[in-house]
Amino acid sequence: MANIQHATLAGGCFWCIESAFNSVEGVISAFSGYAGGQIENPSYEQVCEGTSGHAEVVRINFDGDKISYRDILEVFFALHNPTQINRQGNDIGTQYRSEIFYHDNEQKKIAEQIIDEIELEEIWSNPVVTEITPLNNYYQAEDYHHDYFKNNPDNQYCNMVVAPKLAKFKKKFASVLKS
């Protein structure tokens, strides 16, 4: 029986993060969604307006016997720039913030440790601004967002932003990808 655990992470546009995590060994599924806002069950349009307070997130369901939460966070920090406040590249707004929504105190502790290590090693020239917040709500995004990159290969944003980011990710993390 699998040791099923969950991670909820915000690192910019959820299409890229979801696609990357769905290719990682030990990840059972990754779904785009919304967390951290003030209204119940927001729509994509409400989140994009930036007034709902939600971040675009990915809910990752993983087998803790095959991949650790720490490993999940290492992938997460390699997928986005955690030093940019409320943006990732050309995606600007609070919905694109870098945030770890922890599910329990152990996840909080691991997130704090890994951020401290990143800062100590001076991996980035600017400080990490990733927020660490208890998960108080999560809403799965509309169905058309699931596997968006895979299902929309001709989308201009996917071709110009997501595809290069995923290619770089797959090269760097080839050893942890599903066969």
N, C-alpha and C positions, 0 to 999 in steps of 0.2 A: 504494500500500500504506500502510495506517495505521501511525502511530508509536505503537503500543500501549504504555501505561505503566500503573502500578498505584499506588493510594494506599489505605492502610488506616487508618481513622479511628474513634475512639470519642468520641461526644458525647452520651451519654444513650441513651435508647431508640432502637434501630436502625430501627424502623419509619418514623420521621419522616425520619431522615437518608437512608435508602435511597430513600424516595419522592421527596425533594427532588432528590437527585443524579440519579435516573433521568429527571428532567425538564430537565436542563442540557445545552445544546448541547455536543457534543464528548465527552460521556460515553457510552461504548458500553454499559456495564451497571454496576449497583451491586447488591451482594448482602449481605444480613445475615449476620453470622458472629460468631465469638468469637476473641479473641487475648489473649496475655499471661498465660495461666494455667499451672498446673502439671500438669494431667492431659491425656491425649490424647483428642481427639474428644469434648468434653463435651456433655451434653444441655442443653437450655434450662433444665430444672429445676435441674441442678447449677450452672449459671451464676447463676440467680436466687437460689439459696441463699447466694451470695456467698462460698462456701468454695473454689471452684476457682481463684480468682485471675484468671479471664478477665474481660475487658470486652466488652460488646456493641459490635461494630464493624460498619463497612460497608467492604467491599472494592470500590473503584471502579476500573473498567477504563476508561481514557480515551485519546483520540487526542491525543497531545502536540502535533500540528500544528494542532489546533483549539482546545485549551484547555491552559493551562499548569498545572503543579503548584501554582504560586503562586496562580493563580485558583481552583483546587480548595480550597486552604486558606482563601482569602478567603471562599468560600461556607461552608465548614465553620465558621469563626469567627462568621459571621452566623447560623448555625442553632442555636447553643447558647450558654450562658453559661459561658465558660472560667474563671470565677473561683470556681466552686462545687466544693468538694472532695467527690468521691464522691457526686454527686447532680446531677440536673437537675429542677428543680421538685419535684414530689412523688415522683419516682423516686429512692430513696435506697439507696445501697450501692456497693461498689467496682466492681460491674459497670457502673455508670453514670458512671464517671469520664471526664474529658476527657483524651484521649491521642492522640498522633500516633505511629503505628508506621511508622518510615521503612524504605524498601526499599534505600536506598543513602546514601552520605555527602552527595551533592548534595541529596537530600530533607531530610536532617538540617539542613544549612546553611540551606536556604530556610525550614524551620520555625523555626529559632532566630532568623533575621532577622525574620520576620513577627511573632513574639511580642515581640521587642525593639521593633519599630515600634508595636505595640499599646500596650505599656507606656509608651513615650516620648510617644505622643499622648494618653495618659491616657483612652482610650476607656471604660474601666471604672473605677469608684471603688475596686475591690479589685484586688489583683494577680492576674495570670493564673496558674493552677495547672496548666495543661495539661502533661502529661508528654510528653517526646520520647524514644522508646524504639526500639531496633532490633527489627524484626519477627523473632521467633524461632519463631512458630507462628501458624497461622491455620486455622480450621475453619469451613467454611460451615455456617450454621444449617440446621435442619430445613426441608424444602421448604415447609411451610405458612407460614413467615415471609417468604418471597419475595413481594414485592408485597402484603404484608399489608394495608396501608392501602387499596389499590385493591380487593382481594378481600374486604374485610370492612367495607363502608360502614356497617353498622348497629352495629358494635362501639362501645360506650360510650366507651372510652378514645380510640379514633380520633376520635370526634365531639367530645369535650371537649378533647383535648390536641393530637392530630396535625393535625386539620383547620384550627384557627385558626393554628397555627404555620406550616403550609404556605401558607395564604392570605397571611400576612404576608411570607413568603419570596418567593412568586411576585410580589407587588406590588413588592418591593424589587429583585428580580433579573429583572424582565420582559425586559430586553434580552438576557439570556443563556439564555433558555429555548428549548427545541425548539419549532418551529412546528407 
